[in-house]
Amino acid sequence: METMVNEDVNVLARTLNGKIAPVLVTWKGKNYTVQGVENRQKPRSKRARIETITVKVTFSNEMHLEFDHASKSWRLLTIAQPSER
């Protein structure tokens, strides 16, 4: 199940091979450790500085993050919870 969020979040990230790599996402006072980058959508033009990054985080959640290169700010667009079995 995917939930729309569209909120600012704090992200600890590093640069790896010239690309920004999220390591830890803090949302609503809870830390989510990034286990890996699933997908990355680069800006469509050189003037557009917003990149969308999908990460896999602890507890098998998938987060869709947006990074604004100009302001160095992050937004959590959506979060997908694992389906209950």
N, CA, C and O atoms as a printed pandas DataFrame, in Angstrom:
     atom_number atom_name residue_name chain_id  residue_number  x_coord  y_coord  z_coord
0              1         N          MET        A               1    0.848   -1.174    0.000
1              2        CA          MET        A               1    0.000    0.000    0.000
2              3         C          MET        A               1    0.895    1.239    0.000
3              4         O          MET        A               1    1.797    1.353    0.830
4              5         N          GLU        A               2    0.652    2.150   -0.913
5              6        CA          GLU        A               2    1.456    3.367   -1.023
6              7         C          GLU        A               2    0.664    4.552   -0.470
7              8         O          GLU        A               2   -0.511    4.731   -0.788
8              9         N          THR        A               3    1.331    5.360    0.366
9             10        CA          THR        A               3    0.706    6.514    0.992
10            11         C          THR        A               3    1.374    7.793    0.506
11            12         O          THR        A               3    2.600    7.907    0.518
12            13         N          MET        A               4    0.552    8.762    0.073
13            14        CA          MET        A               4    1.080   10.075   -0.310
14            15         C          MET        A               4    1.464   10.832    0.955
15            16         O          MET        A               4    0.699   10.859    1.918
16            17         N          VAL        A               5    2.653   11.451    0.960
17            18        CA          VAL        A               5    3.125   12.182    2.127
18            19         C          VAL        A               5    3.382   13.637    1.776
19            20         O          VAL        A               5    2.744   14.525    2.342
20            21         N          ASN        A               6    4.301   13.904    0.857
21            22        CA          ASN        A               6    4.671   15.239    0.388
22            23         C          ASN        A               6    5.035   16.180    1.548
23            24         O          ASN        A               6    4.446   17.251    1.698
24            25         N          GLU        A               7    6.015   15.763    2.364
25            26        CA          GLU        A               7    6.489   16.551    3.499
26            27         C          GLU        A               7    8.007   16.671    3.455
27            28         O          GLU        A               7    8.692   15.798    2.923
28            29         N          ASP        A               8    8.530   17.765    4.022
29            30        CA          ASP        A               8    9.965   17.910    4.178
30            31         C          ASP        A               8   10.471   16.870    5.165
31            32         O          ASP        A               8    9.809   16.582    6.163
32            33         N          VAL        A               9   11.638   16.307    4.891
33            34        CA          VAL        A               9   12.266   15.341    5.785
34            35         C          VAL        A               9   13.750   15.661    5.900
35            36         O          VAL        A               9   14.319   16.349    5.053
36            37         N          ASN        A              10   14.360   15.154    6.952
37            38        CA          ASN        A              10   15.805   15.264    7.109
38            39         C          ASN        A              10   16.431   13.991    6.562
39            40         O          ASN        A              10   15.977   12.884    6.850
40            41         N          VAL        A              11   17.481   14.170    5.767
41            42        CA          VAL        A              11   18.164   13.024    5.177
42            43         C          VAL        A              11   19.662   13.195    5.375
43            44         O          VAL        A              11   20.235   14.236    5.053
44            45         N          LEU        A              12   20.281   12.154    5.908
45            46        CA          LEU        A              12   21.727   12.090    5.973
46            47         C          LEU        A              12   22.160   11.382    4.701
47            48         O          LEU        A              12   21.721   10.266    4.423
48            49         N          ALA        A              13   23.023   12.035    3.928
49            50        CA          ALA        A              13   23.420   11.468    2.643
50            51         C          ALA        A              13   24.913   11.683    2.429
51            52         O          ALA        A              13   25.536   12.536    3.061
52            53         N          ARG        A              14   25.456   10.901    1.535
53            54        CA          ARG        A              14   26.849   11.085    1.130
54            55         C          ARG        A              14   26.923   11.023   -0.385
55            56         O          ARG        A              14   25.970   10.627   -1.057
56            57         N          THR        A              15   28.045   11.412   -0.893
57            58        CA          THR        A              15   28.262   11.349   -2.333
58            59         C          THR        A              15   29.040   10.071   -2.640
59            60         O          THR        A              15   30.090    9.813   -2.051
60            61         N          LEU        A              16   28.516    9.289   -3.556
61            62        CA          LEU        A              16   29.137    8.029   -3.930
62            63         C          LEU        A              16   29.225    7.963   -5.447
63            64         O          LEU        A              16   28.206    7.956   -6.137
64            65         N          ASN        A              17   30.438    7.916   -5.957
65            66        CA          ASN        A              17   30.672    7.910   -7.417
66            67         C          ASN        A              17   30.010    9.100   -8.101
67            68         O          ASN        A              17   29.472    8.972   -9.201
68            69         N          GLY        A              18   30.050   10.260   -7.445
69            70        CA          GLY        A              18   29.496   11.481   -8.017
70            71         C          GLY        A              18   27.987   11.628   -7.893
71            72         O          GLY        A              18   27.414   12.589   -8.406
72            73         N          LYS        A              19   27.337   10.685   -7.217
73            74        CA          LYS        A              19   25.888   10.740   -7.049
74            75         C          LYS        A              19   25.552   10.855   -5.567
75            76         O          LYS        A              19   26.263   10.320   -4.716
76            77         N          ILE        A              20   24.469   11.554   -5.269
77            78        CA          ILE        A              20   24.010   11.687   -3.888
78            79         C          ILE        A              20   23.395   10.353   -3.464
79            80         O          ILE        A              20   22.584    9.776   -4.189
80            81         N          ALA        A              21   23.787    9.872   -2.290
81            82        CA          ALA        A              21   23.309    8.577   -1.810
82            83         C          ALA        A              21   22.741    8.730   -0.400
83            84         O          ALA        A              21   23.505    8.893    0.551
84            85         N          PRO        A              22   21.424    8.681   -0.244
85            86        CA          PRO        A              22   20.813    8.771    1.085
86            87         C          PRO        A              22   21.257    7.597    1.963
87            88         O          PRO        A              22   21.387    6.468    1.491
88            89         N          VAL        A              23   21.487    7.886    3.250
89            90        CA          VAL        A              23   21.909    6.868    4.201
90            91         C          VAL        A              23   20.860    6.688    5.301
91            92         O          VAL        A              23   20.591    5.569    5.737
92            93         N          LEU        A              24   20.274    7.804    5.744
93            94        CA          LEU        A              24   19.309    7.767    6.846
94            95         C          LEU        A              24   18.235    8.824    6.597
95            96         O          LEU        A              24   18.553    9.978    6.308
96            97         N          VAL        A              25   16.971    8.435    6.709
97            98        CA          VAL        A              25   15.842    9.351    6.546
98            99         C          VAL        A              25   15.170    9.503    7.910
99           100         O          VAL        A              25   14.859    8.509    8.566
100          101         N          THR        A              26   14.946   10.754    8.338
101          102        CA          THR        A              26   14.222   11.012    9.581
102          103         C          THR        A              26   12.894   11.665    9.224
103          104         O          THR        A              26   12.848   12.744    8.633
104          105         N          TRP        A              27   11.802   10.975    9.603
105          106        CA          TRP        A              27   10.458   11.453    9.301
106          107         C          TRP        A              27    9.591   11.242   10.532
107          108         O          TRP        A              27    9.533   10.141   11.079
108          109         N          LYS        A              28    8.925   12.291   10.959
109          110        CA          LYS        A              28    8.051   12.265   12.136
110          111         C          LYS        A              28    8.773   11.689   13.361
111          112         O          LYS        A              28    8.203   10.910   14.126
112          113         N          GLY        A              29   10.038   12.089   13.529
113          114        CA          GLY        A              29   10.813   11.688   14.697
114          115         C          GLY        A              29   11.337   10.260   14.661
115          116         O          GLY        A              29   11.935    9.801   15.634
116          117         N          LYS        A              30   11.125    9.557   13.569
117          118        CA          LYS        A              30   11.581    8.175   13.457
118          119         C          LYS        A              30   12.661    8.074   12.392
119          120         O          LYS        A              30   12.540    8.660   11.316
120          121         N          ASN        A              31   13.719    7.329   12.695
121          122        CA          ASN        A              31   14.821    7.137   11.750
122          123         C          ASN        A              31   14.600    5.883   10.920
123          124         O          ASN        A              31   14.229    4.832   11.444
124          125         N          TYR        A              32   14.836    6.009    9.609
125          126        CA          TYR        A              32   14.743    4.893    8.681
126          127         C          TYR        A              32   16.108    4.733    8.017
127          128         O          TYR        A              32   16.560    5.625    7.299
128          129         N          THR        A              33   16.754    3.612    8.254
129          130        CA          THR        A              33   18.052    3.336    7.649
130          131         C          THR        A              33   17.849    2.900    6.209
131          132         O          THR        A              33   17.061    1.996    5.930
132          133         N          VAL        A              34   18.563    3.545    5.297
133          134        CA          VAL        A              34   18.460    3.209    3.876
134          135         C          VAL        A              34   19.289    1.962    3.611
135          136         O          VAL        A              34   20.482    1.919    3.914
136          137         N          GLN        A              35   18.654    0.958    3.049
137          138        CA          GLN        A              35   19.335   -0.290    2.718
138          139         C          GLN        A              35   19.865   -0.284    1.290
139          140         O          GLN        A              35   20.775   -1.043    0.955
140          141         N          GLY        A              36   19.295    0.572    0.454
141          142        CA          GLY        A              36   19.768    0.659   -0.919
142          143         C          GLY        A              36   18.913    1.577   -1.757
143          144         O          GLY        A              36   17.744    1.813   -1.452
144          145         N          VAL        A              37   19.509    2.095   -2.824
145          146        CA          VAL        A              37   18.788    2.933   -3.784
146          147         C          VAL        A              37   18.189    2.009   -4.831
147          148         O          VAL        A              37   18.904    1.244   -5.480
148          149         N          GLU        A              38   16.879    2.084   -4.991
149          150        CA          GLU        A              38   16.166    1.230   -5.941
150          151         C          GLU        A              38   16.090    1.853   -7.339
151          152         O          GLU        A              38   16.204    1.162   -8.351
152          153         N          ASN        A              39   15.897    3.151   -7.369
153          154        CA          ASN        A              39   15.699    3.846   -8.646
154          155         C          ASN        A              39   16.079    5.303   -8.474
155          156         O          ASN        A              39   16.046    5.837   -7.365
156          157         N          ARG        A              40   16.438    5.937   -9.567
157          158        CA          ARG        A              40   16.842    7.340   -9.531
158          159         C          ARG        A              40   16.379    7.997  -10.824
159          160         O          ARG        A              40   16.652    7.497  -11.915
160          161         N          GLN        A              41   15.675    9.121  -10.696
161          162        CA          GLN        A              41   15.196    9.859  -11.865
162          163         C          GLN        A              41   15.873   11.215  -11.851
163          164         O          GLN        A              41   15.588   12.059  -11.001
164          165         N          LYS        A              42   16.771   11.414  -12.798
165          166        CA          LYS        A              42   17.549   12.647  -12.850
166          167         C          LYS        A              42   16.704   13.794  -13.392
167          168         O          LYS        A              42   15.678   13.576  -14.036
168          169         N          PRO        A              43   17.155   15.028  -13.119
169          170        CA          PRO        A              43   16.447   16.195  -13.670
170          171         C          PRO        A              43   16.365   16.101  -15.190
171          172         O          PRO        A              43   17.284   15.615  -15.849
172          173         N          ARG        A              44   15.269   16.567  -15.720
173          174        CA          ARG        A              44   15.056   16.470  -17.170
174          175         C          ARG        A              44   15.855   17.493  -17.963
175          176         O          ARG        A              44   16.104   17.302  -19.154
176          177         N          SER        A              45   16.251   18.565  -17.318
177          178        CA          SER        A              45   17.066   19.562  -18.002
178          179         C          SER        A              45   18.157   20.039  -17.065
179          180         O          SER        A              45   18.092   19.802  -15.859
180          181         N          LYS        A              46   19.143   20.698  -17.603
181          182        CA          LYS        A              46   20.238   21.198  -16.766
182          183         C          LYS        A              46   19.769   22.283  -15.815
183          184         O          LYS        A              46   20.364   22.468  -14.753
184          185         N          ARG        A              47   18.713   23.006  -16.172
185          186        CA          ARG        A              47   18.190   24.067  -15.306
186          187         C          ARG        A              47   17.382   23.486  -14.152
187          188         O          ARG        A              47   17.381   24.044  -13.055
188          189         N          ALA        A              48   16.702   22.381  -14.386
189          190        CA          ALA        A              48   15.920   21.737  -13.327
190          191         C          ALA        A              48   16.896   20.993  -12.427
191          192         O          ALA        A              48   17.695   20.185  -12.901
192          193         N          ARG        A              49   16.832   21.262  -11.162
193          194        CA          ARG        A              49   17.796   20.686  -10.232
194          195         C          ARG        A              49   17.145   19.731   -9.237
195          196         O          ARG        A              49   17.697   19.492   -8.163
196          197         N          ILE        A              50   15.992   19.187   -9.574
197          198        CA          ILE        A              50   15.305   18.284   -8.657
198          199         C          ILE        A              50   15.440   16.850   -9.168
199          200         O          ILE        A              50   15.166   16.555  -10.331
200          201         N          GLU        A              51   15.868   15.972   -8.265
201          202        CA          GLU        A              51   16.078   14.570   -8.595
202          203         C          GLU        A              51   15.178   13.721   -7.700
203          204         O          GLU        A              51   15.059   13.992   -6.505
204          205         N          THR        A              52   14.551   12.707   -8.267
205          206        CA          THR        A              52   13.706   11.796   -7.496
206          207         C          THR        A              52   14.469   10.496   -7.274
207          208         O          THR        A              52   14.989    9.900   -8.216
208          209         N          ILE        A              53   14.529   10.061   -6.006
209          210        CA          ILE        A              53   15.279    8.864   -5.644
210          211         C          ILE        A              53   14.354    7.933   -4.856
211          212         O          ILE        A              53   13.735    8.350   -3.876
212          213         N          THR        A              54   14.265    6.689   -5.282
213          214        CA          THR        A              54   13.494    5.678   -4.570
214          215         C          THR        A              54   14.470    4.825   -3.779
215          216         O          THR        A              54   15.434    4.289   -4.327
216          217         N          VAL        A              55   14.207    4.705   -2.476
217          218        CA          VAL        A              55   15.110    3.925   -1.617
218          219         C          VAL        A              55   14.341    2.840   -0.888
219          220         O          VAL        A              55   13.143    2.967   -0.635
220          221         N          LYS        A              56   15.044    1.778   -0.559
221          222        CA          LYS        A              56   14.521    0.704    0.284
222          223         C          LYS        A              56   15.038    0.978    1.685
223          224         O          LYS        A              56   16.240    1.156    1.883
224          225         N          VAL        A              57   14.129    1.014    2.665
225          226        CA          VAL        A              57   14.515    1.325    4.037
226          227         C          VAL        A              57   14.141    0.167    4.960
227          228         O          VAL        A              57   13.469   -0.780    4.550
228          229         N          THR        A              58   14.585    0.260    6.205
229          230        CA          THR        A              58   14.320   -0.796    7.181
230          231         C          THR        A              58   12.836   -1.128    7.228
231          232         O          THR        A              58   11.989   -0.283    6.941
232          233         N          PHE        A              59   12.543   -2.326    7.581
233          234        CA          PHE        A              59   11.177   -2.856    7.667
234          235         C          PHE        A              59   10.543   -2.999    6.286
235          236         O          PHE        A              59    9.318   -3.016    6.173
236          237         N          SER        A              60   11.351   -3.100    5.243
237          238        CA          SER        A              60   10.893   -3.330    3.864
238          239         C          SER        A              60    9.992   -2.230    3.319
239          240         O          SER        A              60    9.161   -2.485    2.448
240          241         N          ASN        A              61   10.148   -1.026    3.818
241          242        CA          ASN        A              61    9.403    0.101    3.257
242          243         C          ASN        A              61   10.147    0.648    2.056
243          244         O          ASN        A              61   11.371    0.551    1.969
244          245         N          GLU        A              62    9.405    1.217    1.144
245          246        CA          GLU        A              62   10.007    1.891    0.005
246          247         C          GLU        A              62    9.599    3.354    0.084
247          248         O          GLU        A              62    8.414    3.669    0.198
248          249         N          MET        A              63   10.574    4.242    0.025
249          250        CA          MET        A              63   10.316    5.685    0.092
250          251         C          MET        A              63   10.711    6.334   -1.223
251          252         O          MET        A              63   11.747    6.015   -1.806
252          253         N          HIS        A              64    9.874    7.243   -1.675
253          254        CA          HIS        A              64   10.178    8.040   -2.859
254          255         C          HIS        A              64   10.541    9.436   -2.357
255          256         O          HIS        A              64    9.695   10.175   -1.853
256          257         N          LEU        A              65   11.810    9.771   -2.507
257          258        CA          LEU        A              65   12.338   11.046   -2.036
258          259         C          LEU        A              65   12.597   11.973   -3.201
259          260         O          LEU        A              65   12.832   11.533   -4.326
260          261         N          GLU        A              66   12.549   13.262   -2.918
261          262        CA          GLU        A              66   12.878   14.269   -3.911
262          263         C          GLU        A              66   13.975   15.144   -3.321
263          264         O          GLU        A              66   13.829   15.668   -2.217
264          265         N          PHE        A              67   15.079   15.302   -4.058
265          266        CA          PHE        A              67   16.199   16.119   -3.606
266          267         C          PHE        A              67   16.331   17.333   -4.513
267          268         O          PHE        A              67   16.455   17.194   -5.730
268          269         N          ASP        A              68   16.305   18.525   -3.919
269          270        CA          ASP        A              68   16.475   19.772   -4.654
270          271         C          ASP        A              68   17.941   20.178   -4.534
271          272         O          ASP        A              68   18.392   20.606   -3.472
272          273         N          HIS        A              69   18.678   20.039   -5.632
273          274        CA          HIS        A              69   20.115   20.336   -5.626
274          275         C          HIS        A              69   20.400   21.801   -5.323
275          276         O          HIS        A              69   21.429   22.112   -4.724
276          277         N          ALA        A              70   19.526   22.691   -5.716
277          278        CA          ALA        A              70   19.752   24.125   -5.503
278          279         C          ALA        A              70   19.649   24.493   -4.028
279          280         O          ALA        A              70   20.506   25.207   -3.508
280          281         N          SER        A              71   18.612   24.017   -3.350
281          282        CA          SER        A              71   18.403   24.374   -1.936
282          283         C          SER        A              71   18.950   23.321   -0.975
283          284         O          SER        A              71   18.981   23.540    0.236
284          285         N          LYS        A              72   19.387   22.167   -1.518
285          286        CA          LYS        A              72   19.891   21.047   -0.707
286          287         C          LYS        A              72   18.830   20.532    0.264
287          288         O          LYS        A              72   19.151   20.117    1.378
288          289         N          SER        A              73   17.579   20.559   -0.157
289          290        CA          SER        A              73   16.480   20.121    0.700
290          291         C          SER        A              73   15.866   18.824    0.156
291          292         O          SER        A              73   15.949   18.515   -1.032
292          293         N          TRP        A              74   15.245   18.079    1.085
293          294        CA          TRP        A              74   14.631   16.798    0.758
294          295         C          TRP        A              74   13.142   16.821    1.076
295          296         O          TRP        A              74   12.709   17.480    2.022
296          297         N          ARG        A              75   12.353   16.085    0.265
297          298        CA          ARG        A              75   10.931   15.883    0.529
298          299         C          ARG        A              75   10.645   14.392    0.394
299          300         O          ARG        A              75   11.190   13.709   -0.473
300          301         N          LEU        A              76    9.783   13.913    1.267
301          302        CA          LEU        A              76    9.279   12.553    1.169
302          303         C          LEU        A              76    7.978   12.641    0.390
303          304         O          LEU        A              76    7.000   13.216    0.868
304          305         N          LEU        A              77    7.965   12.072   -0.810
305          306        CA          LEU        A              77    6.779   12.146   -1.660
306          307         C          LEU        A              77    5.778   11.060   -1.285
307          308         O          LEU        A              77    4.608   11.353   -1.036
308          309         N          THR        A              78    6.229    9.810   -1.244
309          310        CA          THR        A              78    5.359    8.689   -0.886
310          311         C          THR        A              78    6.142    7.669   -0.069
311          312         O          THR        A              78    7.372    7.637   -0.100
312          313         N          ILE        A              79    5.408    6.842    0.657
313          314        CA          ILE        A              79    5.999    5.712    1.363
314          315         C          ILE        A              79    5.120    4.499    1.103
315          316         O          ILE        A              79    3.894    4.581    1.184
316          317         N          ALA        A              80    5.751    3.380    0.793
317          318        CA          ALA        A              80    5.022    2.138    0.535
318          319         C          ALA        A              80    5.275    1.185    1.691
319          320         O          ALA        A              80    6.420    0.877    2.021
320          321         N          GLN        A              81    4.205    0.731    2.292
321          322        CA          GLN        A              81    4.296   -0.238    3.384
322          323         C          GLN        A              81    4.230   -1.636    2.800
323          324         O          GLN        A              81    3.562   -1.861    1.791
324          325         N          PRO        A              82    4.924   -2.580    3.433
325          326        CA          PRO        A              82    4.816   -3.962    2.925
326          327         C          PRO        A              82    3.393   -4.478    3.114
327          328         O          PRO        A              82    2.712   -4.111    4.072
328          329         N          SER        A              83    2.958   -5.320    2.205
329          330        CA          SER        A              83    1.604   -5.866    2.327
330          331         C          SER        A              83    1.577   -6.888    3.462
331          332         O          SER        A              83    2.528   -7.644    3.664
332          333         N          GLU        A              84    0.473   -6.890    4.190
333          334        CA          GLU        A              84    0.318   -7.828    5.297
334          335         C          GLU        A              84   -0.155   -9.167    4.752
335          336         O          GLU        A              84   -0.988   -9.233    3.849
336          337         N          ARG        A              85    0.392  -10.220    5.316
337          338        CA          ARG        A              85    0.030  -11.564    4.815
338          339         C          ARG        A              85   -0.673  -12.331    5.877
339          340         O          ARG        A              85   -1.059  -13.479    5.657
